[in-house]
Structure formats: structure tokens, C-alpha cells
Amino acid sequence: MDFGLVPPNGVGPLRIGMTRRAANTALDSLRDPSALSESDRPGQHVFRPSGLMISIHCMRDTLEAIELGRPSSQADRVLFQGVDVFALPAREVVRRVGELTSIEEDPDDDASIIAPDLLLSFWRPFAADDEPEEEQGYYFSSVLLARPGYYDTPAQATERLQQSS
């Protein structure tokens, strides 16, 4: 199954801004009833048979972020504008996403990148761009799609509020 990242809206039936109850229902709809995982946590995350992890993050009864973890097979793909974010090497994902929007290194983790205008965040535990056999560093391990302002400091949040007024 293909999961299209559509910032700032969501992924599949999961929509940023929906209620926690609606997000729980949408998350549950992404489970494969024929292959339930013992790792599933209703209202938190599910694992599909491919190994794809889908996690929701809610605050104040509202879905604020969706995180997807790299599957172990190609049965599920996570795409952003045609870019398969887990099948391609991280360096190639950065190049292709950088052609579509501005990207920057995560200031707290130089192996990861953020597309701040979209609020997509790509994570891996370390960079190993020249070592394809080192999968954890050669590919991204997870991608987070969040509401605008998700990473704002208090000062940035105040500025965002002033700009929208």
C-alpha cells in the first residue's frame, strides 16, 4: 500500500487537526486484521505486516503529528511527491526533497533534516551516506509530518500568532 505524505494535511485517513477520537479510528483502519501485531498500541501506533510503523501524536484532544517508521519490506511505501522516502538512500531523498522545498539540517541532529515550510522531518540515528550495507545510517528511519508551528519555540509561536492576526 502507498502512503502519501501531504503536508500540512496528513497521511491517508489521518488528518492533522482531527480529534483524538477520529485519529484513533483512522489509525485503527490502517491495521491489517489478518496480521495484527503484538506491538500495536491503540491510540498510539500500529505496525503493518511490512514492518511499517504508523504513530499518532495528539495534544489537547487534537492530532498534531503523524510519524511513520521505515518498513522492512516494500509491501508498503511512504511517498512525498513521488519520492519514496524509505527505499531511496537518505542522500537522494535530501536531494529530491530539496528540489521541491527548502530543507535544513536538524540543529540537534546533523544526520536528520527538516523541511520547515512543510513541517516534514526525516530522521536516522547517524549518517552513513557512503556505506549502503549500514542501513540505519544510509536510509532514513522515520518521517514526521506535523502541524505548522510544531517545533516553534515560545517566541516563534508568539510571532506566528501575531502574523496570522
Salt bridges, closest charged atoms under 4 A:
ASP2 OD2 - ARG77 NH2 2.79
ASP28 OD1 - ARG31 NH1 3.38
ASP40 OD2 - ARG31 NE 2.86
GLU64 OE2 - ARG60 NH2 3.25
GLU64 OE1 - ARG147 NE 3.24
GLU67 OE1 - HIS57 NE2 3.47
ASP76 OD2 - ARG48 NE 2.86
GLU92 OE2 - ARG95 NH2 2.62
GLU92 OE2 - ARG96 NE 2.77
GLU99 OE2 - ARG95 NH1 2.54
ASP129 OD1 - ARG124 NH1 2.85
ASP130 OD1 - ARG91 NH2 3.25
GLU135 OE1 - ARG70 NH1 3.21
ASP152 OD2 - ARG160 NE 2.72
